[in-house]
């Protein structure tokens, strides 16, 4: 294919290698902000609706390029890393051969050829063969070896032959010469056309959070349900710092909010459907005043401008539970199973308190919705900016009434 223009679209990097389109597309403006912040993202270069290259921007100045042939098969992967010249060195270049479409769809190559180039131009080429039954099953983006190999070829070459400029954001023409390796010939001038998704409404917004704790009927993706607020105890804060965390990973996944010291009620929002009862949200209340506005609980290094539409920074859950606690509270690992996880596994417990000797802080843990994942934490502020409450939403039903 000879091309004089490329359609450019953007997406999140992780999972981008899996297909010919972005599984999680993002706007150009968001990709530009990620680029400026040194974060990862992916760029898809297409011509006449046919993918030609998928470019991934990695941390620490590294890039990866996947190349597609005329059948839109992903046939090549090039890893580039910074070189002392200030350019990018094509450090690894891997090509695959497939016997048929079924083998390609199963990521079972017949031949894999990997070219490795050192910083001074020493080249090593290794060919690997899957054997008569095509035994390789590793995904293309991760595979490093096949079942058998032939002797390695080594030789020296001018390192300049393996260098390309470091692209500024939007300067994707620098990757156009690589396309020729799959038979796609760029014209003298290549025009780039932005076909990315619209900016959209931005990060996840806190709408109708109070409704999560309003008793009564509501609609959910699983059908009609009933919201039932229940008391989960009183939380003791001594340091003026509230932590929301997975109790099994304290120090690894916390969200920290500056709050008053004292004792404050914790409320769970139970969501009852025809099949089950889950904790839909949890709240600790510091002031009995309706919040005037809600804000996402952020860490110092987090920037809302780097989130796409509907995205959020949240508390990570890996044990199926979350907890409110004081920032100084610690937990003995050997007490978690008996005192916390086993009780929460029973049908009769939705929350568990791990007391501390007064006046030391306690910990109140609760089931995390339907299990592991990441969940937004919202700070409700009063008219004068004080923290009125903190809510973790397990997103079992929409806070705006299911719309």
TAKARA-V247069 format. One line per field, one symbol per residue. ss: DSSP state (h for helix, s for strand, l for the rest). phi: phi as a letter, one per 40 degrees, with the letter a starting at -180 (. if undefined). A space follows every 10 residues. Layout:
# TAKARA-V247069
ss = ???
phi = ???
This chain:
# TAKARA-V247069
ss = lsssssssss sllllhhhll llllssshhh hhhhhhllll ssssssslls ssssssslll llssssssll lllsssssss sslllllsss ssssssslll hhhhhlllll ssssssslll lssssssssl llllllllll lllllllssl llssssllhh hhssllllll lhhhhhhhhh hhllssssss ssssllslll llllllllhh hhhllsssss llssssssss ssssssslll ssssslhhhl llllssssll lsssssssss ssllllssss ssssslllll llssssllll lllhhhllll lllsssslll ssssssllll llhhhhhhhh hhhhhlllll ssssllllll llssssslll llssssssss slllllssss ssslllllll lll
phi = .bbbabcbbb acccgcccac bccbcbcdcc cccccccgcc abbbbbafgb cbabbbcbcf gcbbbbbbcc cgccbabbbb bdbccgbbbc cbbbbbbbca ccccccfbcc bbbbbbbccb gcbbbbbbbc gcbfccbccd cbcbabcaab dccbabaccd cbbacccccg cccccddccc cbgbcccdbb cbbcbccccg cgcdbcbgcd ccbcchcabb dchcabcbcb cbhbcbbbbg bcbbacccbc gbbcbbbcac cibbcbbbbc bbbcbabbcc abbbbbbcbd ccabbccbcd cbbcccbccg cacaccbbbg bbabaccccb bcdccccccb ccdcccccbb aabbcbcdcc cbabbacbfb hcibbcbbbc bcdcgcccab bbbcfcaccc ggc
